Amino acid sequence: MNRPSMLVLITMALLCAGASGGVRADELKFRTVMHATFVQFQDIPDKQGHRASLTRFVGLALLPDQVGTSYFISQTDYVKGEGSFSVYNNLTLNDGSVLWFKSEGKTTLKGTTSTFDGKIAVLPGGTGRFAGAKGEGTVTGARPDQLVEGANLYNDITINISN
């Protein structure tokens, strides 16, 4: 191979490597199992059954290769148990890595069980393996109990993370 051809190949290889920017994408899938440690309501008088809440849940994050901890604070706007939620989540792994993300979505009441469906956005401020992480994902889950202190819930979370 002549020298100009070799330079073209090397240049193309470097450009291709540079185009990826060293970005790595990972799909992070896990389940959280949590319980409410704080619940506060505000009844809103515009509609029957309209209630806003502030809550804090804590618990475990069950990943395929490890168990971490998780907690969140949330704000809900429900009419008769259904409506919107906005949640700030923390996931902490055994190695000290921390991921912060926000989830927003809808709660639907099916019998006495509340089900959740929402979108996730990764927030700045991660540490360890999540330092500089960006991404988005989905959350689904359920709470079989009424929203009171001690209530339990689970969430199935999938986040596509890139650095």
N, CA, C and O atoms as a DFTB+ gen file, in Angstrom:
652 C
 N C O
     1  1       0.856      -1.160       0.000
     2  2       0.000       0.000       0.000
     3  2       0.905       1.226       0.000
     4  3       1.878       1.298       0.752
     5  1       0.562       2.209      -0.874
     6  2       1.408       3.394      -0.930
     7  2       1.108       4.340       0.236
     8  3       0.088       4.222       0.915
     9  1       2.023       5.269       0.441
    10  2       1.960       6.177       1.590
    11  2       0.678       7.014       1.602
    12  3       0.055       7.104       2.659
    13  1       0.236       7.640       0.483
    14  2      -1.000       8.427       0.527
    15  2      -2.213       7.575       0.908
    16  3      -3.080       8.041       1.647
    17  1      -2.285       6.335       0.415
    18  2      -3.414       5.458       0.768
    19  2      -3.403       5.135       2.249
    20  3      -4.453       5.119       2.891
    21  1      -2.228       4.879       2.795
    22  2      -2.099       4.584       4.218
    23  2      -2.531       5.783       5.055
    24  3      -3.212       5.613       6.066
    25  1      -2.144       6.997       4.648
    26  2      -2.543       8.195       5.374
    27  2      -4.054       8.386       5.336
    28  3      -4.650       8.809       6.326
    29  1      -4.674       8.080       4.209
    30  2      -6.129       8.198       4.091
    31  2      -6.797       7.218       5.051
    32  3      -7.747       7.583       5.745
    33  1      -6.316       5.990       5.097
    34  2      -6.895       4.995       5.997
    35  2      -6.718       5.379       7.463
    36  3      -7.648       5.242       8.258
    37  1      -5.542       5.852       7.820
    38  2      -5.291       6.265       9.206
    39  2      -6.190       7.448       9.559
    40  3      -6.773       7.481      10.643
    41  1      -6.304       8.415       8.654
    42  2      -7.145       9.586       8.886
    43  2      -8.606       9.168       9.064
    44  3      -9.292       9.658       9.961
    45  1      -9.076       8.259       8.204
    46  2     -10.465       7.794       8.316
    47  2     -10.691       7.068       9.643
    48  3     -11.726       7.250      10.283
    49  1      -9.731       6.255      10.050
    50  2      -9.860       5.537      11.312
    51  2      -9.921       6.508      12.488
    52  3     -10.729       6.338      13.401
    53  1      -9.068       7.522      12.461
    54  2      -9.067       8.514      13.537
    55  2     -10.363       9.306      13.550
    56  3     -10.901       9.595      14.619
    57  1     -10.868       9.659      12.383
    58  2     -12.129      10.398      12.308
    59  2     -13.284       9.557      12.847
    60  3     -14.141      10.059      13.574
    61  1     -13.299       8.290      12.489
    62  2     -14.356       7.409      12.992
    63  2     -14.269       7.273      14.506
    64  3     -15.288       7.322      15.195
    65  1     -13.076       7.106      15.018
    66  2     -12.900       7.006      16.470
    67  2     -13.300       8.306      17.137
    68  3     -13.935       8.295      18.192
    69  1     -12.934       9.432      16.531
    70  2     -13.291      10.737      17.086
    71  2     -14.772      11.002      17.006
    72  3     -15.326      11.670      17.878
    73  1     -15.434      10.491      15.971
    74  2     -16.866      10.711      15.815
    75  2     -17.644      10.077      16.957
    76  3     -18.693      10.581      17.358
    77  1     -17.131       8.977      17.476
    78  2     -17.825       8.357      18.601
    79  2     -17.590       9.152      19.870
    80  3     -18.361       9.026      20.822
    81  1     -16.539       9.972      19.911
    82  2     -16.261      10.836      21.049
    83  2     -16.013      10.068      22.337
    84  3     -16.037      10.642      23.426
    85  1     -15.780       8.797      22.212
    86  2     -15.569       8.013      23.424
    87  2     -16.844       7.831      24.233
    88  3     -16.792       7.355      25.367
    89  1     -17.991       8.203      23.666
    90  2     -19.249       8.094      24.387
    91  2     -19.619       6.629      24.521
    92  3     -19.582       5.868      23.553
    93  1     -19.970       6.256      25.716
    94  2     -20.435       4.898      25.902
    95  2     -21.887       4.980      26.347
    96  3     -22.248       5.821      27.171
    97  1     -22.694       4.122      25.808
    98  2     -24.104       4.097      26.178
    99  2     -24.391       2.802      26.915
   100  3     -23.970       1.723      26.497
   101  1     -25.105       2.926      28.002
   102  2     -25.473       1.765      28.798
   103  2     -26.965       1.812      29.076
   104  3     -27.533       2.878      29.313
   105  1     -27.593       0.643      29.045
   106  2     -28.975       0.544      29.480
   107  2     -28.953       0.073      30.922
   108  3     -28.464      -1.015      31.224
   109  1     -29.477       0.887      31.795
   110  2     -29.539       0.574      33.217
   111  2     -30.975       0.185      33.532
   112  3     -31.886       1.006      33.424
   113  1     -31.178      -1.075      33.924
   114  2     -32.517      -1.569      34.267
   115  2     -32.490      -2.065      35.704
   116  3     -31.619      -2.843      36.094
   117  1     -33.461      -1.601      36.484
   118  2     -33.531      -2.049      37.871
   119  2     -34.933      -1.842      38.420
   120  3     -35.752      -1.133      37.834
   121  1     -35.188      -2.472      39.550
   122  2     -36.458      -2.319      40.256
   123  2     -36.160      -1.687      41.605
   124  3     -35.179      -2.041      42.259
   125  1     -37.001      -0.758      42.017
   126  2     -36.931      -0.240      43.373
   127  2     -38.124      -0.775      44.160
   128  3     -39.234      -0.877      43.636
   129  1     -37.884      -1.110      45.408
   130  2     -38.933      -1.523      46.344
   131  2     -38.793      -0.579      47.525
   132  3     -37.762      -0.563      48.198
   133  1     -39.853       0.223      47.781
   134  2     -39.715       1.341      48.706
   135  2     -40.917       1.462      49.626
   136  3     -41.974       0.881      49.384
   137  1     -40.726       2.235      50.689
   138  2     -41.839       2.546      51.580
   139  2     -41.812       4.032      51.937
   140  3     -40.759       4.669      51.950
   141  1     -42.996       4.560      52.226
   142  2     -43.153       5.987      52.517
   143  2     -42.716       6.301      53.934
   144  3     -43.165       5.670      54.891
   145  1     -41.835       7.284      54.058
   146  2     -41.422       7.740      55.385
   147  2     -42.039       9.093      55.742
   148  3     -41.987       9.518      56.896
   149  1     -42.626       9.770      54.744
   150  2     -43.267      11.058      54.978
   151  2     -44.345      11.257      53.919
   152  3     -44.099      11.055      52.730
   153  1     -45.540      11.654      54.356
   154  2     -46.640      11.967      53.447
   155  2     -47.389      13.157      54.023
   156  3     -47.795      13.142      55.185
   157  1     -47.570      14.177      53.213
   158  2     -48.356      15.339      53.632
   159  2     -49.311      15.700      52.508
   160  3     -48.917      15.737      51.343
   161  1     -50.582      15.970      52.855
   162  2     -51.607      16.294      51.867
   163  2     -52.074      17.738      52.008
   164  3     -51.989      18.347      53.074
   165  1     -52.564      18.250      50.908
   166  2     -53.282      19.522      50.894
   167  2     -54.522      19.294      50.047
   168  3     -54.419      19.015      48.852
   169  1     -55.698      19.411      50.664
   170  2     -56.941      19.305      49.895
   171  2     -57.131      20.585      49.104
   172  3     -56.928      21.686      49.615
   173  1     -57.527      20.421      47.839
   174  2     -57.755      21.558      46.941
   175  2     -59.264      21.640      46.716
   176  3     -59.861      20.664      46.264
   177  1     -59.909      22.794      47.023
   178  2     -61.378      22.843      47.032
   179  2     -62.047      23.012      45.667
   180  3     -63.270      23.137      45.613
   181  1     -61.296      23.021      44.561
   182  2     -61.927      23.281      43.263
   183  2     -62.734      22.104      42.714
   184  3     -63.668      22.310      41.939
   185  1     -62.387      20.866      43.107
   186  2     -63.088      19.664      42.657
   187  2     -63.184      18.697      43.827
   188  3     -62.331      18.689      44.715
   189  1     -64.217      17.893      43.816
   190  2     -64.344      16.869      44.858
   191  2     -63.219      15.845      44.685
   192  3     -63.001      15.331      43.588
   193  1     -62.515      15.557      45.772
   194  2     -61.445      14.568      45.741
   195  2     -60.123      15.076      45.214
   196  3     -59.215      14.280      44.973
   197  1     -59.984      16.406      45.023
   198  2     -58.726      16.975      44.521
   199  2     -57.770      17.144      45.701
   200  3     -58.086      17.794      46.697
   201  1     -56.593      16.536      45.555
   202  2     -55.629      16.525      46.648
   203  2     -54.217      16.559      46.083
   204  3     -53.897      15.823      45.150
   205  1     -53.376      17.415      46.649
   206  2     -51.950      17.447      46.315
   207  2     -51.189      16.819      47.475
   208  3     -51.648      16.852      48.617
   209  1     -50.027      16.249      47.180
   210  2     -49.235      15.666      48.261
   211  2     -47.756      15.911      48.045
   212  3     -47.291      16.122      46.925
   213  1     -47.028      15.877      49.158
   214  2     -45.569      15.828      49.182
   215  2     -45.212      14.537      49.893
   216  3     -45.758      14.242      50.956
   217  1     -44.291      13.755      49.311
   218  2     -43.941      12.476      49.923
   219  2     -42.438      12.236      49.849
   220  3     -41.722      12.851      49.060
   221  1     -41.989      11.320      50.700
   222  2     -40.621      10.815      50.650
   223  2     -40.709       9.297      50.791
   224  3     -41.354       8.783      51.705
   225  1     -40.057       8.597      49.882
   226  2     -39.978       7.137      49.908
   227  2     -38.508       6.735      49.961
   228  3     -37.658       7.401      49.370
   229  1     -38.210       5.649      50.665
   230  2     -36.852       5.099      50.736
   231  2     -36.926       3.591      50.536
   232  3     -37.947       2.964      50.816
   233  1     -35.824       3.018      50.046
   234  2     -35.822       1.575      49.890
   235  2     -34.612       1.056      49.150
   236  3     -33.539       1.660      49.159
   237  1     -34.814      -0.087      48.504
   238  2     -33.741      -0.795      47.819
   239  2     -33.894      -0.695      46.307
   240  3     -35.001      -0.633      45.772
   241  1     -32.747      -0.681      45.640
   242  2     -32.689      -0.739      44.184
   243  2     -32.088      -2.092      43.824
   244  3     -30.950      -2.386      44.192
   245  1     -32.836      -2.902      43.117
   246  2     -32.424      -4.263      42.778
   247  2     -31.934      -4.284      41.337
   248  3     -32.726      -4.304      40.395
   249  1     -30.605      -4.278      41.182
   250  2     -29.972      -4.334      39.868
   251  2     -29.572      -5.780      39.583
   252  3     -29.502      -6.589      40.507
   253  1     -29.307      -6.120      38.310
   254  2     -28.935      -7.507      37.999
   255  2     -27.698      -7.993      38.745
   256  3     -27.608      -9.173      39.083
   257  1     -26.736      -7.095      39.008
   258  2     -25.465      -7.520      39.594
   259  2     -25.220      -7.011      41.011
   260  3     -24.177      -7.300      41.596
   261  1     -26.168      -6.254      41.571
   262  2     -25.967      -5.734      42.925
   263  2     -27.258      -5.145      43.473
   264  3     -28.239      -4.970      42.750
   265  1     -27.233      -4.844      44.765
   266  2     -28.342      -4.166      45.423
   267  2     -27.821      -2.814      45.885
   268  3     -26.794      -2.735      46.559
   269  1     -28.530      -1.755      45.523
   270  2     -28.183      -0.413      45.963
   271  2     -29.315       0.140      46.815
   272  3     -30.255      -0.572      47.168
   273  1     -29.205       1.418      47.135
   274  2     -30.275       2.089      47.862
   275  2     -30.858       3.177      46.975
   276  3     -30.218       3.657      46.039
   277  1     -32.074       3.548      47.293
   278  2     -32.747       4.576      46.518
   279  2     -33.677       5.354      47.436
   280  3     -34.210       4.810      48.403
   281  1     -33.861       6.606      47.130
   282  2     -34.880       7.401      47.792
   283  2     -35.386       8.440      46.818
   284  3     -34.717       8.778      45.841
   285  1     -36.585       8.947      47.098
   286  2     -37.096      10.037      46.285
   287  2     -38.013      10.928      47.099
   288  3     -38.557      10.538      48.132
   289  1     -38.162      12.149      46.586
   290  2     -39.198      13.055      47.065
   291  2     -40.120      13.290      45.870
   292  3     -39.678      13.352      44.723
   293  1     -41.407      13.418      46.170
   294  2     -42.353      13.586      45.070
   295  2     -43.425      14.596      45.418
   296  3     -43.692      14.903      46.579
   297  1     -44.022      15.094      44.355
   298  2     -45.187      15.964      44.449
   299  2     -46.233      15.343      43.544
   300  3     -45.948      15.008      42.394
   301  1     -47.452      15.188      44.067
   302  2     -48.539      14.652      43.262
   303  2     -49.671      15.661      43.191
   304  3     -49.813      16.524      44.058
   305  1     -50.478      15.536      42.140
   306  2     -51.682      16.345      41.961
   307  2     -52.764      15.378      41.497
   308  3     -52.897      15.107      40.303
   309  1     -53.534      14.862      42.445
   310  2     -54.498      13.801      42.172
   311  2     -55.934      14.271      42.378
   312  3     -56.223      15.080      43.259
   313  1     -56.821      13.745      41.544
   314  2     -58.255      13.859      41.750
   315  2     -58.769      12.432      41.892
   316  3     -58.682      11.628      40.964
   317  1     -59.304      12.135      43.072
   318  2     -59.788      10.787      43.393
   319  2     -58.726       9.727      43.131
   320  3     -59.025       8.658      42.599
   321  1     -57.477      10.028      43.509
   322  2     -56.393       9.062      43.432
   323  2     -55.671       8.969      42.110
   324  3     -54.741       8.175      41.975
   325  1     -56.076       9.768      41.119
   326  2     -55.427       9.727      39.801
   327  2     -54.928      11.115      39.419
   328  3     -55.527      12.126      39.785
   329  1     -53.821      11.148      38.677
   330  2     -53.301      12.431      38.217
   331  2     -51.821      12.365      37.937
   332  3     -51.285      11.319      37.572
   333  1     -51.162      13.506      38.113
   334  2     -49.754      13.626      37.730
   335  2     -48.829      13.521      38.939
   336  3     -49.209      13.807      40.075
   337  1     -47.585      13.093      38.642
   338  2     -46.542      13.078      39.662
   339  2     -45.263      13.661      39.084
   340  3     -45.020      13.616      37.878
   341  1     -44.460      14.206      39.973
   342  2     -43.131      14.712      39.645
   343  2     -42.212      14.275      40.778
   344  3     -42.470      14.567      41.946
   345  1     -41.129      13.568      40.422
   346  2     -40.298      12.907      41.424
   347  2     -38.822      13.190      41.164
   348  3     -38.371      13.125      40.021
   349  1     -38.067      13.504      42.216
   350  2     -36.603      13.589      42.155
   351  2     -36.040      12.361      42.852
   352  3     -36.281      12.143      44.039
   353  1     -35.280      11.551      42.097
   354  2     -34.791      10.249      42.554
   355  2     -33.281      10.246      42.759
   356  3     -32.538      10.925      42.050
   357  1     -32.844       9.463      43.751
   358  2     -31.435       9.214      43.996
   359  2     -31.223       7.705      43.993
   360  3     -31.936       6.970      44.676
   361  1     -30.241       7.250      43.223
   362  2     -29.807       5.853      43.222
   363  2     -28.358       5.844      43.672
   364  3     -27.521       6.520      43.073
   365  1     -28.048       5.085      44.723
   366  2     -26.681       4.975      45.226
   367  2     -26.267       3.511      45.185
   368  3     -26.937       2.647      45.751
   369  1     -25.138       3.239      44.499
   370  2     -24.642       1.876      44.366
   371  2     -23.620       1.561      45.451
   372  3     -23.135       2.463      46.135
   373  1     -23.294       0.281      45.606
   374  2     -22.351      -0.167      46.628
   375  2     -20.977       0.483      46.490
   376  3     -20.291       0.682      47.492
   377  1     -20.561       0.817      45.259
   378  2     -19.246       1.427      45.058
   379  2     -19.249       2.931      45.331
   380  3     -18.225       3.590      45.150
   381  1     -20.393       3.486      45.765
   382  2     -20.499       4.908      46.065
   383  2     -20.973       5.745      44.891
   384  3     -21.193       6.946      45.049
   385  1     -21.136       5.147      43.719
   386  2     -21.653       5.881      42.561
   387  2     -23.081       6.327      42.835
   388  3     -23.885       5.584      43.397
   389  1     -23.383       7.568      42.422
   390  2     -24.711       8.135      42.646
   391  2     -25.266       8.639      41.320
   392  3     -24.570       9.306      40.554
   393  1     -26.526       8.310      41.062
   394  2     -27.250       8.801      39.889
   395  2     -28.468       9.563      40.366
   396  3     -29.247       9.064      41.179
   397  1     -28.632      10.785      39.853
   398  2     -29.819      11.591      40.124
   399  2     -30.649      11.632      38.857
   400  3     -30.112      11.813      37.764
   401  1     -31.961      11.463      38.998
   402  2     -32.844      11.580      37.845
   403  2     -34.220      12.060      38.279
   404  3     -34.620      11.914      39.435
   405  1     -34.926      12.633      37.328
   406  2     -36.273      13.141      37.568
   407  2     -37.245      12.293      36.766
   408  3     -36.980      11.959      35.611
   409  1     -38.361      11.948      37.374
   410  2     -39.406      11.247      36.634
   411  2     -40.705      12.027      36.750
   412  3     -41.029      12.592      37.795
   413  1     -41.433      12.037      35.651
   414  2     -42.731      12.706      35.595
   415  2     -43.691      11.810      34.839
   416  3     -43.319      11.164      33.860
   417  1     -44.930      11.777      35.303
   418  2     -45.885      10.940      34.610
   419  2     -47.251      10.980      35.248
   420  3     -47.625      11.937      35.926
   421  1     -47.994       9.897      35.008
   422  2     -49.386       9.789      35.447
   423  2     -49.567       8.596      36.378
   424  3     -48.917       7.560      36.241
   425  1     -50.470       8.785      37.321
   426  2     -50.903       7.715      38.203
   427  2     -52.353       7.390      37.852
   428  3     -53.192       8.280      37.714
   429  1     -52.623       6.096      37.711
   430  2     -53.970       5.617      37.420
   431  2     -54.389       4.670      38.529
   432  3     -53.585       3.871      39.009
   433  1     -55.629       4.758      38.932
   434  2     -56.151       3.892      39.981
   435  2     -56.868       2.713      39.327
   436  3     -57.798       2.895      38.542
   437  1     -56.420       1.503      39.663
   438  2     -57.050       0.263      39.181
   439  2     -57.497      -0.511      40.402
   440  3     -56.698      -1.189      41.048
   441  1     -58.777      -0.407      40.715
   442  2     -59.279      -0.975      41.964
   443  2     -58.719      -0.166      43.115
   444  3     -58.969       1.035      43.216
   445  1     -57.963      -0.819      43.985
   446  2     -57.330      -0.099      45.101
   447  2     -55.837       0.088      44.870
   448  3     -55.135       0.601      45.742
   449  1     -55.342      -0.325      43.693
   450  2     -53.912      -0.218      43.384
   451  2     -53.657       0.968      42.463
   452  3     -54.322       1.135      41.441
   453  1     -52.686       1.785      42.844
   454  2     -52.243       2.889      41.986
   455  2     -51.133       2.380      41.080
   456  3     -50.190       1.746      41.556
   457  1     -51.229       2.648      39.785
   458  2     -50.172       2.263      38.845
   459  2     -49.544       3.523      38.282
   460  3     -50.206       4.549      38.125
   461  1     -48.246       3.431      37.978
   462  2     -47.464       4.579      37.532
   463  2     -46.904       4.331      36.136
   464  3     -46.564       3.205      35.775
   465  1     -46.817       5.393      35.372
   466  2     -46.228       5.332      34.039
   467  2     -45.641       6.711      33.760
   468  3     -46.354       7.714      33.793
   469  1     -44.328       6.758      33.481
   470  2     -43.724       8.061      33.280
   471  2     -42.420       8.022      32.516
   472  3     -41.917       6.962      32.142
   473  1     -41.888       9.214      32.295
   474  2     -40.625       9.432      31.595
   475  2     -39.570       9.873      32.595
   476  3     -39.871      10.490      33.617
   477  1     -38.323       9.540      32.275
   478  2     -37.186       9.861      33.142
   479  2     -36.192      10.729      32.377
   480  3     -35.974      10.541      31.180
   481  1     -35.596      11.683      33.089
   482  2     -34.480      12.475      32.570
   483  2     -33.364      12.449      33.612
   484  3     -33.590      12.769      34.780
   485  1     -32.157      12.067      33.185
   486  2     -30.997      12.059      34.085
   487  2     -30.608      13.499      34.383
   488  3     -30.593      14.345      33.490
   489  1     -30.293      13.771      35.646
   490  2     -29.907      15.108      36.089
   491  2     -28.397      15.194      36.262
   492  3     -27.754      14.179      36.531
   493  1     -27.814      16.387      36.114
   494  2     -26.386      16.559      36.412
   495  2     -26.128      16.279      37.892
   496  3     -27.036      16.373      38.718
   497  1     -24.904      15.939      38.209
   498  2     -24.527      15.767      39.602
   499  2     -24.220      14.345      39.994
   500  3     -23.972      14.064      41.167
   501  1     -24.233      13.431      39.022
   502  2     -23.885      12.054      39.339
   503  2     -22.422      11.944      39.742
   504  3     -21.608      12.803      39.404
   505  1     -22.096      10.877      40.469
   506  2     -20.710      10.650      40.881
   507  2     -20.292       9.229      40.503
   508  3     -21.128       8.404      40.136
   509  1     -18.997       8.956      40.597
   510  2     -18.483       7.623      40.287
   511  2     -18.779       7.249      38.853
   512  3     -18.515       8.034      37.942
   513  1     -19.316       6.078      38.636
   514  2     -19.583       5.632      37.264
   515  2     -20.646       6.471      36.565
   516  3     -20.808       6.373      35.349
   517  1     -21.387       7.310      37.333
   518  2     -22.408       8.177      36.754
   519  2     -21.951       9.631      36.612
   520  3     -22.762      10.493      36.273
   521  1     -20.678       9.920      36.862
   522  2     -20.164      11.286      36.704
   523  2     -20.326      11.702      35.245
   524  3     -19.888      10.990      34.342
   525  1     -20.944      12.833      35.020
   526  2     -21.149      13.345      33.672
   527  2     -22.225      12.626      32.878
   528  3     -22.377      12.870      31.681
   529  1     -22.975      11.743      33.529
   530  2     -23.990      10.954      32.818
   531  2     -25.123      11.838      32.303
   532  3     -25.505      12.832      32.921
   533  1     -25.635      11.437      31.158
   534  2     -26.824      12.038      30.550
   535  2     -27.719      10.877      30.155
   536  3     -27.264       9.737      30.055
   537  1     -28.978      11.166      29.932
   538  2     -29.834      10.099      29.452
   539  2     -31.286      10.320      29.774
   540  3     -31.682      11.296      30.411
   541  1     -32.066       9.361      29.301
   542  2     -33.501       9.389      29.536
   543  2     -34.003       7.963      29.591
   544  3     -33.297       7.021      29.231
   545  1     -35.245       7.821      30.050
   546  2     -35.777       6.483      30.178
   547  2     -37.241       6.481      30.549
   548  3     -37.964       7.452      30.325
   549  1     -37.668       5.356      31.128
   550  2     -39.071       5.176      31.488
   551  2     -39.177       4.564      32.881
   552  3     -38.251       3.922      33.378
   553  1     -40.338       4.785      33.491
   554  2     -40.650       4.189      34.778
   555  2     -42.084       3.679      34.734
   556  3     -42.979       4.358      34.230
   557  1     -42.293       2.476      35.266
   558  2     -43.626       1.944      35.507
   559  2     -43.597       1.353      36.910
   560  3     -42.532       1.019      37.430
   561  1     -44.749       1.227      37.507
   562  2     -44.768       0.653      38.844
   563  2     -46.150       0.642      39.431
   564  3     -47.138       0.924      38.753
   565  1     -46.209       0.309      40.718
   566  2     -47.497       0.238      41.399
   567  2     -47.327       0.441      42.901
   568  3     -46.279       0.164      43.484
   569  1     -48.411       0.938      43.497
   570  2     -48.504       1.063      44.949
   571  2     -49.807       0.398      45.366
   572  3     -50.879       0.948      45.111
   573  1     -49.747      -0.777      46.003
   574  2     -50.977      -1.483      46.385
   575  2     -51.658      -0.887      47.613
   576  3     -52.800      -1.232      47.918
   577  1     -50.972      -0.001      48.314
   578  2     -51.492       0.598      49.544
   579  2     -51.967       2.022      49.278
   580  3     -51.601       2.635      48.275
   581  1     -52.795       2.542      50.200
   582  2     -53.149       3.955      50.155
   583  2     -51.891       4.777      50.393
   584  3     -50.941       4.301      51.013
   585  1     -51.887       5.996      49.905
   586  2     -50.732       6.883      50.072
   587  2     -50.750       7.467      51.486
   588  3     -51.342       8.516      51.741
   589  1     -50.083       6.751      52.394
   590  2     -49.933       7.151      53.795
   591  2     -48.531       6.744      54.217
   592  3     -47.880       5.963      53.523
   593  1     -48.059       7.260      55.341
   594  2     -46.755       6.821      55.844
   595  2     -46.766       5.313      56.024
   596  3     -47.714       4.744      56.564
   597  1     -45.693       4.674      55.562
   598  2     -45.602       3.222      55.621
   599  2     -46.077       2.524      54.359
   600  3     -45.873       1.319      54.215
   601  1     -46.707       3.249      53.441
   602  2     -47.172       2.639      52.191
   603  2     -45.973       2.084      51.412
   604  3     -44.867       2.619      51.490
   605  1     -46.209       1.023      50.675
   606  2     -45.168       0.384      49.867
   607  2     -45.431       0.617      48.389
   608  3     -46.572       0.795      47.963
   609  1     -44.351       0.613      47.616
   610  2     -44.481       0.681      46.165
   611  2     -43.264       0.039      45.529
   612  3     -42.242      -0.188      46.177
   613  1     -43.401      -0.249      44.236
   614  2     -42.251      -0.690      43.451
   615  2     -42.271       0.068      42.138
   616  3     -43.329       0.468      41.653
   617  1     -41.097       0.260      41.571
   618  2     -40.943       0.880      40.256
   619  2     -39.977       0.038      39.436
   620  3     -38.952      -0.414      39.947
   621  1     -40.301      -0.171      38.175
   622  2     -39.389      -0.773      37.205
   623  2     -38.855       0.349      36.340
   624  3     -39.614       1.050      35.672
   625  1     -37.531       0.513      36.357
   626  2     -36.888       1.667      35.748
   627  2     -35.913       1.204      34.677
   628  3     -35.132       0.276      34.884
   629  1     -35.974       1.867      33.534
   630  2     -35.010       1.660      32.459
   631  2     -34.475       3.022      32.049
   632  3     -35.243       3.914      31.689
   633  1     -33.148       3.182      32.104
   634  2     -32.534       4.456      31.731
   635  2     -31.415       4.160      30.725
   636  3     -30.558       3.313      30.977
   637  1     -31.428       4.848      29.604
   638  2     -30.341       4.777      28.631
   639  2     -29.369       5.887      28.960
   640  3     -29.675       7.066      28.782
   641  1     -28.185       5.509      29.445
   642  2     -27.200       6.460      29.954
   643  2     -26.034       6.568      28.983
   644  3     -25.554       5.572      28.442
   645  1     -25.593       7.804      28.778
   646  2     -24.366       8.041      28.012
   647  2     -23.542       9.071      28.761
   648  3     -24.073       9.864      29.538
   649  1     -22.239       9.050      28.520
   650  2     -21.328      10.033      29.138
   651  2     -20.786      10.930      28.060
   652  3     -19.999      11.832      28.345
